Amino acid sequence: MTMELQRAAWGGALKLSTGEVTTVKNTRRVVELMSLVGDAPKGAFPEERAELKRLIVEDLKALKERTPAILPEQIANQIAAAEIIARPAAVVKELLENSLDAGARMITIEIESGGAALIAVADDGSGMTSANAILSLRRHATSKIRTVADLSAIRTFGFRGEALPAIASVSHLRMQTRRAGDEHGTEIAAEGGNVGDARPCEMAAGTRIEVRQLFFNAPAQRRFLKTAATEQGAIIETLQRIALGNHQVAFRLIADRRAIFDWPRANSVLERFGQAIGLKSWSRLLAFDADSSGIRAQGLAATNEESFATERMIFTFVNGRPVRDRMLTLAIEQAYQTLIPRGRHPATVLFVDMPPEDVDVNVHPTKNEIRFCNSGGVFDVVYHAIRDRLASENPSSDIEPNQTPPARRRQRRKLPSNVIEFRAWRPKKRNRAQGGDGPKAAS
């Protein structure tokens, strides 16, 4: 065997044994032969060497013949589904955002078995034409953006055009939709990404989407679903966040044919907070509002008399979109510094409004993460808005209005108890009195 072929064989065997190449033929046999003849004297195992040479050449030829190919749309949708809809709560979030973008004023959600068996979202929004309904089940079909410039001025919840096709690829989906001026509606069914023909149906104006047997053709994802109670809790938490940001919309949840809640349209965020969260002291929440350099921070903040063990009562929104941003949470918690016990967290509803071109919402497929152009400016506005409001409510406290926020220190990541952290050893610095300039003189 030539030196080049030996190197190729060893490299191929290492790649094959580590799983980097998984579709090449004869994988196991090549690794076995390499371990057998690798350290053997020259001339030993002649039959095995001949077989190894033949298999290596065959495998290298197979690798060379592999060329890139465009994935079928159904496979691409299932890959997108793994990123966008990891659990039923994500499906509910995507469908609710579609309803809100359609101008819905009343949304009803029905679930069964924590959303694994059924998720149905019905609204009284604008509805769609038959052609647009068919197009909505195609990947990257969206009415929200047209040019690259539109990505820097997104004002809607959805814009990627991936959610509905991804959901349809891993479920039994049925869509019914009708515009107010149309004589009849349109019904479309899809099973595992295979979209059927559209047919007319009778229904009120709006849209209803049913998702049954979620992940029926994706056993790996279905295996990671939690219990029905846990998944239902995640759906309720998702509804709470979306409902807080849209108090002018009525929401109703039915789980296993039993009404869980029915929130009518509220006159204010404070009223919706009492409906959705049910905190006993919700009527004593403090309203705050501050504006600086085009950044506005407003919302509700609890007094320093009440705190919680987790961050579950902190709700943050940017341009109406519910987000989970560590910087915003840090600004809220530092505003309460010295006011609540260490390790406790406040109850706060924060709305940040700013020009859409100053915030990037196209960071993650789930659209839960964002990126600010001026994160420091946003931090200062949020911090002062809450801190100054707390100072005005407690004039006898040691809070000073317009107090400079404490320096933001990067917190160390906590490691699990069974993980040992190794640090690089560094010699201690010695001053001149200790003989740091040279070796210690002999006595």
C-alpha positions as a LaTeX table, in Angstrom:
\begin{tabular}{lrrr}
\hline
Residue & $x$ (\AA) & $y$ (\AA) & $z$ (\AA) \\
\hline
Met1 & 0.00 & 0.00 & 0.00 \\
Thr2 & 1.43 & 3.41 & $-0.89$ \\
Met3 & 2.13 & 6.05 & 1.73 \\
Glu4 & $-0.66$ & 8.30 & 0.37 \\
Leu5 & $-3.16$ & 5.43 & 0.54 \\
Gln6 & $-2.04$ & 4.56 & 4.06 \\
Arg7 & $-2.60$ & 8.13 & 5.19 \\
Ala8 & $-5.99$ & 8.20 & 3.49 \\
Ala9 & $-6.87$ & 4.88 & 5.08 \\
Trp10 & $-5.86$ & 6.00 & 8.57 \\
Gly11 & $-7.66$ & 9.33 & 8.16 \\
Gly12 & $-10.72$ & 7.61 & 6.77 \\
Ala13 & $-10.71$ & 5.06 & 9.57 \\
Leu14 & $-10.46$ & 7.80 & 12.20 \\
Lys15 & $-13.33$ & 9.74 & 10.65 \\
Leu16 & $-15.41$ & 6.61 & 10.31 \\
Ser17 & $-14.73$ & 5.52 & 13.89 \\
Thr18 & $-15.61$ & 8.93 & 15.34 \\
Gly19 & $-18.85$ & 9.18 & 13.40 \\
Glu20 & $-17.87$ & 12.12 & 11.18 \\
Val21 & $-18.76$ & 10.05 & 8.12 \\
Thr22 & $-21.84$ & 7.90 & 8.63 \\
Thr23 & $-23.06$ & 7.03 & 5.14 \\
Val24 & $-19.95$ & 5.46 & 3.63 \\
Lys25 & $-20.17$ & 1.72 & 2.99 \\
Asn26 & $-18.01$ & $-0.88$ & 4.75 \\
Thr27 & $-17.42$ & 1.33 & 7.79 \\
Arg28 & $-17.12$ & $-1.38$ & 10.42 \\
Arg29 & $-14.99$ & $-3.69$ & 8.28 \\
Val30 & $-12.51$ & $-0.92$ & 7.41 \\
Val31 & $-11.96$ & $-0.04$ & 11.06 \\
Glu32 & $-11.50$ & $-3.72$ & 11.98 \\
Leu33 & $-8.90$ & $-4.26$ & 9.24 \\
Met34 & $-7.03$ & $-1.10$ & 10.15 \\
Ser35 & $-6.70$ & $-2.22$ & 13.78 \\
Leu36 & $-5.49$ & $-5.62$ & 12.58 \\
Val37 & $-2.82$ & $-4.65$ & 10.03 \\
Gly38 & $-1.88$ & $-1.19$ & 11.30 \\
Asp39 & 1.09 & $-2.32$ & 13.45 \\
Ala40 & 1.73 & $-5.66$ & 11.75 \\
Pro41 & 5.10 & $-6.34$ & 10.03 \\
Lys42 & 5.30 & $-5.77$ & 6.30 \\
Gly43 & 4.03 & $-8.79$ & 4.40 \\
Ala44 & 1.82 & $-10.06$ & 7.21 \\
Phe45 & $-1.91$ & $-10.60$ & 6.62 \\
Pro46 & $-1.68$ & $-10.35$ & 2.82 \\
Glu47 & $-5.37$ & $-11.23$ & 2.23 \\
Glu48 & $-6.54$ & $-8.71$ & 4.80 \\
Arg49 & $-4.29$ & $-6.03$ & 3.31 \\
Ala50 & $-5.69$ & $-6.67$ & $-0.16$ \\
Glu51 & $-9.25$ & $-6.47$ & 1.17 \\
Leu52 & $-8.47$ & $-3.28$ & 3.06 \\
Lys53 & $-7.00$ & $-1.66$ & $-0.04$ \\
Arg54 & $-10.07$ & $-2.58$ & $-2.05$ \\
Leu55 & $-12.48$ & $-1.29$ & 0.57 \\
Ile56 & $-10.57$ & 1.97 & 1.07 \\
Val57 & $-10.55$ & 2.67 & $-2.65$ \\
Glu58 & $-14.27$ & 1.87 & $-2.82$ \\
Asp59 & $-15.02$ & 4.15 & 0.12 \\
Leu60 & $-12.93$ & 7.01 & $-1.21$ \\
Lys61 & $-14.71$ & 6.69 & $-4.54$ \\
Ala62 & $-18.08$ & 6.77 & $-2.75$ \\
Leu63 & $-17.06$ & 9.90 & $-0.85$ \\
Lys64 & $-15.95$ & 11.58 & $-4.05$ \\
Glu65 & $-19.27$ & 10.83 & $-5.72$ \\
Arg66 & $-21.31$ & 12.42 & $-2.92$ \\
Thr67 & $-22.59$ & 15.82 & $-4.07$ \\
Pro68 & $-24.79$ & 18.43 & $-2.36$ \\
Ala69 & $-28.49$ & 18.21 & $-3.03$ \\
Ile70 & $-31.49$ & 20.44 & $-2.30$ \\
Leu71 & $-33.53$ & 18.93 & 0.52 \\
Pro72 & $-37.18$ & 18.16 & $-0.20$ \\
Glu73 & $-39.54$ & 20.75 & 1.25 \\
Gln74 & $-41.04$ & 18.25 & 3.70 \\
Ile75 & $-37.62$ & 17.44 & 5.23 \\
Ala76 & $-36.71$ & 21.13 & 5.38 \\
Asn77 & $-39.96$ & 21.85 & 7.22 \\
Gln78 & $-39.27$ & 19.11 & 9.77 \\
Ile79 & $-35.79$ & 20.53 & 10.40 \\
Ala80 & $-37.36$ & 23.96 & 10.94 \\
Ala81 & $-39.98$ & 22.40 & 13.22 \\
Ala82 & $-37.25$ & 21.13 & 15.55 \\
Glu83 & $-36.06$ & 24.75 & 16.02 \\
Ile84 & $-39.40$ & 26.56 & 16.13 \\
Ile85 & $-41.84$ & 24.20 & 17.88 \\
Ala86 & $-40.00$ & 22.21 & 20.51 \\
Arg87 & $-43.19$ & 21.80 & 22.57 \\
Pro88 & $-46.95$ & 22.51 & 22.37 \\
Ala89 & $-46.55$ & 25.92 & 24.02 \\
Ala90 & $-44.45$ & 27.03 & 21.04 \\
Val91 & $-47.27$ & 26.02 & 18.68 \\
Val92 & $-49.74$ & 28.05 & 20.73 \\
Lys93 & $-47.39$ & 31.05 & 20.66 \\
Glu94 & $-47.01$ & 30.96 & 16.87 \\
Leu95 & $-50.75$ & 30.60 & 16.25 \\
Leu96 & $-51.58$ & 33.38 & 18.71 \\
Glu97 & $-49.13$ & 35.71 & 17.01 \\
Asn98 & $-50.78$ & 35.01 & 13.65 \\
Ser99 & $-54.18$ & 35.84 & 15.17 \\
Leu100 & $-52.89$ & 39.10 & 16.65 \\
Asp101 & $-51.30$ & 40.11 & 13.35 \\
Ala102 & $-54.72$ & 39.51 & 11.73 \\
Gly103 & $-56.30$ & 42.07 & 14.08 \\
Ala104 & $-58.22$ & 39.59 & 16.25 \\
Arg105 & $-60.20$ & 40.96 & 19.19 \\
Met106 & $-61.32$ & 37.60 & 20.60 \\
Ile107 & $-59.16$ & 34.45 & 20.63 \\
Thr108 & $-60.20$ & 31.02 & 21.90 \\
Ile109 & $-57.65$ & 28.29 & 22.58 \\
Glu110 & $-58.56$ & 24.63 & 23.05 \\
Ile111 & $-56.09$ & 21.95 & 24.09 \\
Glu112 & $-56.21$ & 18.26 & 24.97 \\
Ser113 & $-53.56$ & 16.22 & 26.77 \\
Gly114 & $-51.40$ & 19.26 & 27.32 \\
Gly115 & $-51.52$ & 20.12 & 23.61 \\
Ala116 & $-50.05$ & 16.83 & 22.40 \\
Ala117 & $-53.44$ & 15.51 & 21.22 \\
Leu118 & $-55.10$ & 18.78 & 20.15 \\
Ile119 & $-54.34$ & 22.48 & 19.86 \\
Ala120 & $-57.07$ & 24.64 & 18.31 \\
Val121 & $-56.88$ & 28.44 & 18.01 \\
Ala122 & $-59.91$ & 30.35 & 16.70 \\
Asp123 & $-60.06$ & 34.13 & 16.20 \\
Asp124 & $-62.27$ & 36.83 & 14.72 \\
Gly125 & $-59.46$ & 38.38 & 12.68 \\
Ser126 & $-59.40$ & 39.43 & 9.05 \\
Gly127 & $-59.18$ & 35.90 & 7.61 \\
Met128 & $-57.61$ & 34.94 & 4.28 \\
Thr129 & $-58.60$ & 34.29 & 0.71 \\
Ser130 & $-58.43$ & 30.75 & $-0.64$ \\
Ala131 & $-55.23$ & 31.50 & $-2.58$ \\
Asn132 & $-53.52$ & 33.08 & 0.44 \\
Ala133 & $-54.58$ & 30.19 & 2.69 \\
Ile134 & $-52.91$ & 27.70 & 0.35 \\
Leu135 & $-49.81$ & 29.89 & 0.12 \\
Ser136 & $-49.53$ & 30.24 & 3.91 \\
Leu137 & $-48.64$ & 26.53 & 4.15 \\
Arg138 & $-45.65$ & 27.03 & 1.88 \\
Arg139 & $-42.32$ & 27.68 & 3.57 \\
His140 & $-41.11$ & 31.30 & 3.62 \\
Ala141 & $-44.44$ & 32.60 & 2.34 \\
Thr142 & $-45.16$ & 35.81 & 4.24 \\
Ser143 & $-47.04$ & 39.05 & 3.75 \\
Lys144 & $-44.98$ & 40.93 & 6.35 \\
Ile145 & $-41.76$ & 41.65 & 4.44 \\
Arg146 & $-40.84$ & 42.22 & 0.81 \\
Thr147 & $-37.31$ & 43.63 & 0.77 \\
Val148 & $-34.15$ & 43.45 & 2.87 \\
Ala149 & $-34.92$ & 46.92 & 4.22 \\
Asp150 & $-38.14$ & 45.57 & 5.75 \\
Leu151 & $-36.08$ & 43.40 & 8.12 \\
Ser152 & $-34.88$ & 46.54 & 9.91 \\
Ala153 & $-38.41$ & 47.89 & 10.45 \\
Ile154 & $-40.44$ & 44.89 & 11.63 \\
Arg155 & $-43.61$ & 45.87 & 13.47 \\
Thr156 & $-45.50$ & 42.56 & 13.36 \\
Phe157 & $-45.13$ & 39.45 & 15.52 \\
Gly158 & $-44.54$ & 37.04 & 12.64 \\
Phe159 & $-42.45$ & 37.66 & 9.55 \\
Arg160 & $-40.38$ & 34.54 & 8.76 \\
Gly161 & $-43.09$ & 32.45 & 7.09 \\
Glu162 & $-41.84$ & 29.23 & 8.72 \\
Ala163 & $-44.25$ & 28.47 & 11.55 \\
Leu164 & $-47.33$ & 27.10 & 9.76 \\
Pro165 & $-45.41$ & 24.85 & 7.32 \\
Ala166 & $-43.25$ & 23.57 & 10.19 \\
Ile167 & $-46.31$ & 22.78 & 12.32 \\
Ala168 & $-48.07$ & 21.10 & 9.41 \\
Ser169 & $-45.02$ & 18.90 & 8.75 \\
Val170 & $-45.22$ & 17.22 & 12.19 \\
Ser171 & $-48.97$ & 17.07 & 12.80 \\
His172 & $-52.45$ & 16.64 & 11.36 \\
Leu173 & $-53.41$ & 20.24 & 10.61 \\
Arg174 & $-56.73$ & 21.67 & 9.49 \\
Met175 & $-57.22$ & 25.34 & 8.63 \\
Gln176 & $-60.55$ & 27.11 & 8.17 \\
Thr177 & $-60.60$ & 30.78 & 7.24 \\
Arg178 & $-63.01$ & 33.36 & 5.84 \\
Arg179 & $-62.94$ & 37.08 & 5.22 \\
Ala180 & $-65.90$ & 39.18 & 6.32 \\
Gly181 & $-66.96$ & 39.98 & 2.76 \\
Asp182 & $-66.63$ & 36.47 & 1.31 \\
Glu183 & $-69.67$ & 34.26 & 0.68 \\
His184 & $-68.02$ & 31.17 & 2.17 \\
Gly185 & $-64.76$ & 30.17 & 3.80 \\
Thr186 & $-61.87$ & 27.92 & 2.79 \\
Glu187 & $-60.81$ & 24.67 & 4.46 \\
Ile188 & $-57.43$ & 23.01 & 3.92 \\
Ala189 & $-56.07$ & 19.85 & 5.56 \\
Ala190 & $-52.42$ & 18.81 & 5.80 \\
Glu191 & $-50.93$ & 15.61 & 7.17 \\
Gly192 & $-47.22$ & 15.33 & 7.84 \\
Gly193 & $-46.49$ & 18.15 & 5.41 \\
Asn194 & $-48.67$ & 16.79 & 2.61 \\
Val195 & $-51.15$ & 19.58 & 1.86 \\
Gly196 & $-54.53$ & 18.60 & 0.46 \\
Asp197 & $-56.83$ & 20.52 & $-1.86$ \\
Ala198 & $-58.80$ & 23.52 & $-0.68$ \\
Arg199 & $-62.56$ & 23.22 & $-0.39$ \\
Pro200 & $-65.33$ & 25.63 & 0.64 \\
Cys201 & $-66.75$ & 25.61 & 4.18 \\
Glu202 & $-69.32$ & 27.48 & 6.22 \\
Met203 & $-67.97$ & 29.50 & 9.15 \\
Ala204 & $-67.97$ & 32.93 & 10.74 \\
Ala205 & $-65.41$ & 35.50 & 9.67 \\
Gly206 & $-61.97$ & 34.78 & 11.04 \\
Thr207 & $-59.60$ & 31.79 & 11.17 \\
Arg208 & $-59.55$ & 28.50 & 13.04 \\
Ile209 & $-56.50$ & 26.21 & 12.99 \\
Glu210 & $-56.54$ & 22.72 & 14.52 \\
Val211 & $-53.32$ & 20.84 & 15.23 \\
Arg212 & $-53.81$ & 17.18 & 16.15 \\
Gln213 & $-51.30$ & 14.49 & 17.13 \\
Leu214 & $-48.30$ & 16.79 & 17.38 \\
Phe215 & $-45.02$ & 15.05 & 16.47 \\
Phe216 & $-46.84$ & 11.91 & 15.32 \\
Asn217 & $-44.12$ & 11.38 & 12.70 \\
Ala218 & $-41.24$ & 12.70 & 14.83 \\
Pro219 & $-40.82$ & 10.18 & 17.67 \\
Ala220 & $-37.57$ & 11.76 & 18.85 \\
Gln221 & $-39.29$ & 15.09 & 19.54 \\
Arg222 & $-42.40$ & 13.47 & 20.98 \\
Arg223 & $-40.23$ & 11.52 & 23.41 \\
Phe224 & $-39.03$ & 14.80 & 24.96 \\
Leu225 & $-42.53$ & 16.05 & 25.79 \\
Lys226 & $-43.26$ & 16.35 & 29.51 \\
Thr227 & $-46.43$ & 15.29 & 31.31 \\
Ala228 & $-49.74$ & 16.76 & 30.22 \\
Ala229 & $-49.87$ & 18.93 & 33.35 \\
Thr230 & $-46.38$ & 20.34 & 32.72 \\
Glu231 & $-47.10$ & 21.11 & 29.06 \\
Gln232 & $-50.41$ & 22.73 & 30.01 \\
Gly233 & $-48.58$ & 24.90 & 32.55 \\
Ala234 & $-46.16$ & 26.04 & 29.85 \\
Ile235 & $-49.10$ & 26.94 & 27.59 \\
Ile236 & $-50.73$ & 28.98 & 30.37 \\
Glu237 & $-47.47$ & 30.83 & 30.99 \\
Thr238 & $-47.22$ & 31.62 & 27.27 \\
Leu239 & $-50.79$ & 32.92 & 27.26 \\
Gln240 & $-50.13$ & 35.09 & 30.29 \\
Arg241 & $-47.21$ & 36.83 & 28.62 \\
Ile242 & $-49.04$ & 37.42 & 25.35 \\
Ala243 & $-52.23$ & 38.54 & 27.13 \\
Leu244 & $-50.31$ & 41.08 & 29.24 \\
Gly245 & $-48.98$ & 42.70 & 26.09 \\
Asn246 & $-52.42$ & 42.78 & 24.42 \\
His247 & $-54.91$ & 43.83 & 27.07 \\
Gln248 & $-57.36$ & 45.04 & 24.42 \\
Val249 & $-57.87$ & 41.43 & 23.22 \\
Ala250 & $-60.09$ & 38.84 & 24.96 \\
Phe251 & $-58.63$ & 35.36 & 25.58 \\
Arg252 & $-60.33$ & 32.10 & 26.50 \\
Leu253 & $-58.62$ & 28.78 & 27.29 \\
Ile254 & $-60.37$ & 25.39 & 27.30 \\
Ala255 & $-58.33$ & 22.38 & 28.44 \\
Asp256 & $-59.75$ & 18.85 & 28.08 \\
Arg257 & $-63.22$ & 20.37 & 27.50 \\
Arg258 & $-63.06$ & 22.37 & 30.72 \\
Ala259 & $-62.83$ & 26.17 & 30.80 \\
Ile260 & $-59.60$ & 27.24 & 32.52 \\
Phe261 & $-59.98$ & 31.00 & 32.19 \\
Asp262 & $-61.97$ & 33.61 & 30.28 \\
Trp263 & $-60.33$ & 37.03 & 30.22 \\
Pro264 & $-62.50$ & 39.77 & 28.68 \\
Arg265 & $-60.96$ & 42.83 & 27.10 \\
Ala266 & $-59.32$ & 44.99 & 29.74 \\
Asn267 & $-59.15$ & 48.77 & 29.93 \\
Ser268 & $-55.52$ & 48.84 & 31.03 \\
Val269 & $-52.44$ & 46.71 & 31.63 \\
Leu270 & $-53.14$ & 46.94 & 35.36 \\
Glu271 & $-56.58$ & 45.40 & 34.91 \\
Arg272 & $-55.20$ & 42.65 & 32.67 \\
Phe273 & $-52.49$ & 41.93 & 35.24 \\
Gly274 & $-55.20$ & 41.29 & 37.81 \\
Gln275 & $-57.00$ & 38.97 & 35.37 \\
Ala276 & $-54.03$ & 36.96 & 34.15 \\
Ile277 & $-51.65$ & 36.88 & 37.10 \\
Gly278 & $-54.04$ & 37.19 & 40.02 \\
Leu279 & $-51.50$ & 38.69 & 42.41 \\
Lys280 & $-53.26$ & 39.74 & 45.63 \\
Ser281 & $-51.55$ & 43.11 & 45.70 \\
Trp282 & $-51.95$ & 43.83 & 41.97 \\
Ser283 & $-53.98$ & 46.97 & 42.67 \\
Arg284 & $-50.98$ & 48.46 & 44.53 \\
Leu285 & $-48.58$ & 48.16 & 41.60 \\
Leu286 & $-46.81$ & 51.41 & 40.77 \\
Ala287 & $-47.06$ & 52.84 & 37.26 \\
Phe288 & $-43.84$ & 54.25 & 35.81 \\
Asp289 & $-43.05$ & 56.05 & 32.56 \\
Ala290 & $-39.77$ & 57.55 & 31.33 \\
Asp291 & $-38.49$ & 58.67 & 27.95 \\
Ser292 & $-34.97$ & 59.50 & 26.83 \\
Ser293 & $-33.23$ & 59.62 & 23.45 \\
Gly294 & $-36.15$ & 58.00 & 21.65 \\
Ile295 & $-36.36$ & 55.12 & 24.15 \\
Arg296 & $-39.49$ & 54.89 & 26.28 \\
Ala297 & $-39.81$ & 52.60 & 29.31 \\
Gln298 & $-43.22$ & 52.25 & 30.94 \\
Gly299 & $-45.12$ & 49.66 & 32.89 \\
Leu300 & $-45.93$ & 48.48 & 36.40 \\
Ala301 & $-43.61$ & 47.78 & 39.32 \\
Ala302 & $-44.32$ & 46.19 & 42.68 \\
Thr303 & $-43.37$ & 47.93 & 45.88 \\
Asn304 & $-40.42$ & 46.73 & 47.91 \\
Glu305 & $-42.83$ & 45.00 & 50.32 \\
Glu306 & $-43.32$ & 42.03 & 48.01 \\
Ser307 & $-40.74$ & 39.81 & 46.31 \\
Phe308 & $-40.49$ & 36.31 & 44.87 \\
Ala309 & $-38.03$ & 33.45 & 44.86 \\
Thr310 & $-37.76$ & 33.32 & 41.04 \\
Glu311 & $-37.97$ & 35.69 & 38.06 \\
Arg312 & $-41.37$ & 34.33 & 37.02 \\
Met313 & $-43.11$ & 37.64 & 37.85 \\
Ile314 & $-40.87$ & 39.72 & 35.57 \\
Phe315 & $-42.51$ & 40.32 & 32.18 \\
Thr316 & $-40.61$ & 42.26 & 29.50 \\
Phe317 & $-41.85$ & 43.51 & 26.12 \\
Val318 & $-40.05$ & 45.36 & 23.36 \\
Asn319 & $-42.26$ & 47.14 & 20.82 \\
Gly320 & $-45.14$ & 44.97 & 22.02 \\
Arg321 & $-43.25$ & 41.70 & 21.56 \\
Pro322 & $-42.78$ & 39.48 & 24.63 \\
Val323 & $-39.06$ & 38.75 & 25.01 \\
Arg324 & $-36.66$ & 37.20 & 27.49 \\
Asp325 & $-33.66$ & 39.47 & 27.68 \\
Arg326 & $-31.05$ & 39.19 & 30.42 \\
Met327 & $-30.04$ & 42.84 & 30.16 \\
Leu328 & $-33.61$ & 44.08 & 30.75 \\
Thr329 & $-34.03$ & 41.71 & 33.69 \\
Leu330 & $-30.73$ & 42.93 & 35.16 \\
Ala331 & $-31.81$ & 46.57 & 34.85 \\
Ile332 & $-35.06$ & 45.78 & 36.69 \\
Glu333 & $-33.35$ & 43.86 & 39.47 \\
Gln334 & $-30.65$ & 46.49 & 40.00 \\
Ala335 & $-33.38$ & 49.12 & 40.33 \\
Tyr336 & $-34.57$ & 47.17 & 43.39 \\
Gln337 & $-31.08$ & 46.78 & 44.83 \\
Thr338 & $-31.03$ & 47.38 & 48.63 \\
Leu339 & $-34.85$ & 47.43 & 48.63 \\
Ile340 & $-35.61$ & 43.70 & 48.62 \\
Pro341 & $-33.64$ & 40.85 & 50.20 \\
Arg342 & $-30.75$ & 39.47 & 48.22 \\
Gly343 & $-31.76$ & 36.48 & 46.10 \\
Arg344 & $-35.36$ & 37.69 & 45.81 \\
His345 & $-36.97$ & 39.11 & 42.66 \\
Pro346 & $-39.64$ & 41.78 & 42.10 \\
Ala347 & $-42.90$ & 41.73 & 40.16 \\
Thr348 & $-42.59$ & 44.01 & 37.13 \\
Val349 & $-44.28$ & 44.49 & 33.76 \\
Leu350 & $-41.95$ & 46.44 & 31.46 \\
Phe351 & $-42.75$ & 47.84 & 28.01 \\
Val352 & $-39.87$ & 49.28 & 26.02 \\
Asp353 & $-40.81$ & 51.26 & 22.91 \\
Met354 & $-38.13$ & 52.37 & 20.49 \\
Pro355 & $-37.57$ & 52.77 & 16.75 \\
Pro356 & $-37.74$ & 49.30 & 15.13 \\
Glu357 & $-34.48$ & 49.91 & 13.28 \\
Asp358 & $-32.67$ & 50.12 & 16.64 \\
Val359 & $-33.57$ & 46.57 & 17.68 \\
Asp360 & $-32.95$ & 43.30 & 15.84 \\
Val361 & $-35.72$ & 40.72 & 16.30 \\
Asn362 & $-34.37$ & 38.37 & 13.64 \\
Val363 & $-31.93$ & 36.69 & 16.03 \\
His364 & $-33.57$ & 33.33 & 16.72 \\
Pro365 & $-36.29$ & 31.32 & 14.91 \\
Thr366 & $-38.55$ & 31.49 & 17.98 \\
Lys367 & $-38.25$ & 35.33 & 18.04 \\
Asn368 & $-37.89$ & 35.27 & 21.84 \\
Glu369 & $-34.42$ & 36.79 & 21.72 \\
Ile370 & $-33.53$ & 40.27 & 20.52 \\
Arg371 & $-30.47$ & 42.46 & 20.11 \\
Phe372 & $-30.23$ & 46.20 & 20.84 \\
Cys373 & $-28.09$ & 48.67 & 18.94 \\
Asn374 & $-27.68$ & 50.74 & 22.13 \\
Ser375 & $-28.06$ & 48.30 & 24.99 \\
Gly376 & $-26.40$ & 50.68 & 27.46 \\
Gly377 & $-28.90$ & 53.44 & 26.71 \\
Val378 & $-31.83$ & 51.02 & 27.11 \\
Phe379 & $-30.41$ & 49.80 & 30.42 \\
Asp380 & $-30.12$ & 53.33 & 31.82 \\
Val381 & $-33.66$ & 54.33 & 30.79 \\
Val382 & $-35.20$ & 51.21 & 32.33 \\
Tyr383 & $-33.15$ & 51.48 & 35.51 \\
His384 & $-33.95$ & 55.16 & 36.13 \\
Ala385 & $-37.63$ & 54.75 & 35.22 \\
Ile386 & $-38.16$ & 52.14 & 37.94 \\
Arg387 & $-35.66$ & 53.44 & 40.50 \\
Asp388 & $-37.00$ & 57.01 & 40.41 \\
Arg389 & $-40.59$ & 55.76 & 40.71 \\
Leu390 & $-39.68$ & 53.72 & 43.78 \\
Ala391 & $-37.90$ & 56.76 & 45.23 \\
Ser392 & $-40.98$ & 58.94 & 44.81 \\
Glu393 & $-43.11$ & 56.31 & 46.52 \\
Asn394 & $-40.68$ & 55.99 & 49.45 \\
Pro395 & $-39.35$ & 59.51 & 50.15 \\
Ser396 & $-38.09$ & 58.45 & 53.58 \\
Ser397 & $-35.93$ & 55.65 & 52.17 \\
Asp398 & $-32.30$ & 55.94 & 51.19 \\
Ile399 & $-33.11$ & 55.92 & 47.46 \\
Glu400 & $-31.80$ & 58.99 & 45.69 \\
Pro401 & $-33.58$ & 60.21 & 42.52 \\
Asn402 & $-31.43$ & 60.04 & 39.38 \\
Gln403 & $-29.06$ & 57.72 & 41.20 \\
Thr404 & $-26.30$ & 56.30 & 39.02 \\
Pro405 & $-26.79$ & 52.57 & 38.42 \\
Pro406 & $-24.16$ & 50.29 & 39.95 \\
Ala407 & $-21.47$ & 48.92 & 37.70 \\
Arg408 & $-22.64$ & 45.88 & 35.80 \\
Arg409 & $-20.30$ & 43.06 & 36.65 \\
Arg410 & $-20.24$ & 39.90 & 34.64 \\
Gln411 & $-21.56$ & 37.09 & 36.81 \\
Arg412 & $-19.64$ & 33.85 & 36.89 \\
Arg413 & $-21.39$ & 30.87 & 35.43 \\
Lys414 & $-22.38$ & 28.36 & 38.10 \\
Leu415 & $-21.08$ & 24.87 & 37.40 \\
Pro416 & $-22.87$ & 21.67 & 38.42 \\
Ser417 & $-21.73$ & 20.14 & 41.70 \\
Asn418 & $-20.20$ & 17.13 & 39.95 \\
Val419 & $-18.00$ & 19.28 & 37.66 \\
Ile420 & $-14.51$ & 20.30 & 38.79 \\
Glu421 & $-13.21$ & 23.62 & 37.51 \\
Phe422 & $-9.50$ & 23.80 & 36.73 \\
Arg423 & $-7.74$ & 27.16 & 36.62 \\
Ala424 & $-4.35$ & 27.99 & 35.23 \\
Trp425 & $-1.67$ & 28.20 & 37.95 \\
Arg426 & 0.05 & 31.54 & 38.28 \\
Pro427 & 2.96 & 32.30 & 40.61 \\
Lys428 & 2.28 & 34.80 & 43.35 \\
Lys429 & 3.74 & 38.25 & 42.83 \\
Arg430 & 6.39 & 39.20 & 45.35 \\
Asn431 & 7.27 & 42.77 & 46.27 \\
Arg432 & 10.77 & 44.14 & 46.65 \\
Ala433 & 10.75 & 43.67 & 50.44 \\
Gln434 & 10.20 & 39.96 & 49.91 \\
Gly435 & 13.02 & 39.71 & 47.41 \\
Gly436 & 10.93 & 39.95 & 44.27 \\
Asp437 & 13.82 & 41.31 & 42.18 \\
Gly438 & 16.00 & 38.29 & 42.47 \\
Pro439 & 16.93 & 35.19 & 44.41 \\
Lys440 & 16.96 & 35.40 & 48.17 \\
Ala441 & 20.38 & 36.19 & 49.53 \\
Ala442 & 22.11 & 33.46 & 51.44 \\
Ser443 & 22.27 & 33.96 & 55.17 \\
\hline
\end{tabular}
